[in-house]
Amino acid sequence: MQEQTVCGTPAAAPRTKKPDWLRVKLPIGESYKQVRNLVDTHKLHTICESGNCPNMGECWGAGTATFMILGNICTRSCGFCAVATGRPEAVDWDEPQRVAEAIYLMKVKHAVLTSVDRDELKDGGSIIWANTIKAIRALNPDTTLETLIPDFRGQWENLQRIIEVAPEVVSHNLETVERLTKQVRIQAKYHRSLEVIRRLKEGGMRTKSGIMLGLGETREEVIQAMQDLYDNGVDVITLGQYLQPTPKHLPVVRFVHPDEFAEYREIGYAMGIDYVESGPLVRSSYHAEKHIHSGRNK
């Protein structure tokens, strides 16, 4: 299994044809159109669009979405991510209220929030994070929340702001195995991400993390990453197939068969992980509303 690098990939490398199990339906229907209009009207960013998520049709068709706060330009340049890298715009202090109002209009019962990395900010964006959670709760007291947060560069006082407002689930993605971290998540650190999970768990949070497969990792490395997450207190793990968003991004080394994903699911439960969501089309926020509860008795 060959190892991939961001700069070492030939520009003209052919893209591997997707197998049948990765085919998804195009976004259609009135519910999808309603969500689309709300997102556009309130000038909101969704990771569904910015991340080219293959489940956007299914999720938006059900009237749900994952909102991306703090703009749509990231200070990091991960080799897998379709979100633009560059100099972000100024913080929009009115954004928390707009997100809360959109969730109210959409009648969302479980909302997922994520953000770009804002490494140029002293607080890493954590104040906007906390303000958004507070605004959503004020206007939508019955809505439960999952927050998919950055690592805040290991500035733990910023992480503490998330713990203090106590979302029902706090997620931080490991994304890949330890060996591939420098190639896949150029400015991130494997063990710093594990420490994020550990500190969240120590703070009383229900914790979650995700891993992409198909980037050149081995079975043993995937199992070790799952074990590392469990050892640091993770409650929920998602495993899904990496899909190359553009030819400039890391190529897919292989498409992992659904049977292998099913095997990882069983391995995770055998380790003691509380909820394992594993499949080719699984993404961090896929079926997120279920992750508040244990998956062990499914």
Steps between C-alpha positions, in 0.01 A plus 500: 500500500675817386535805717369831364636852536340834421783636288614170353177415318525534120268775378364279224444190717177331392218492754384154599144415404264485797340163576123453491462520878610866495224620270267756661177668394507860380348758738133551409165563666318786674669448838840527336397820319369650824829436681694637202296821508545547875875448478526753217266756661685500832843503333605184679784265416444126513767234498253305286583733209856604585600140566320354197326248727347205311208489747382856444193388306391257771564732794362818347204306366422414860525868598834479682843648436841549660575870541855626462572810705787751491494536123590264217875568467733286712849586625610139448563307180409137566559275201151347509276801558304698240462808722701795364832593666608860538457817705159489671271800517438685826293324764126561454365553850140485375546148364391317819157662490456428127583133552258480793223660292559265207481196729174638640351551153613153389349344815822302552490264796871411490749744352864441412748789507849498359751766398808574301827531693565860602861473614553873448263581790628499857185321615498269196138597442391346830307812609282485188461127562370561853280790392344290223415216737345747747297671225368169367397390848326831574285479187477120471493357856391155379771467233792273584847584373813336367808715452780384268787714624861574398795428728551871584875436456508346846399827669294325764331811640322524163387138522370574849251750354335212312489281810338780702203531263467118494360388162342154510781361280844650432689360204858544380617292206823301502445467122772242432753264656815623673740420213303704245418799720779727369385442142125514555478767774806709433472743796338256744651253745373148567563501874369854542169384354496210742561746783201705383282191539649421840450852635143510372426170672657622824273805469193276496424515128361223280790470255515410133765467228522394136749318277513493118605179327655450158803728534757221525456387859523134600241300691731485801545878497124559490447269797782673689346843433166373629673360808683831557170686487335256739794522741457879505129486577314510170132400511409514129713417195410550134688324220437585136654488154724789397390654170736731311321837471713634211803377300717733714421306816640171625402211271299200615737207545216248518127472550429307817232232464186525716589164661823648634311794647263252666800321648636824650158564650509169684862553607408839644214362704722216622750762624227660705421805286144615569392580141673403175368640170693328222427491127620634163274808503531577871613854580550676834146632524323209328221372729637739764164519675543135599841551658358658812392149601692175534533282193597186687143369521409562136 
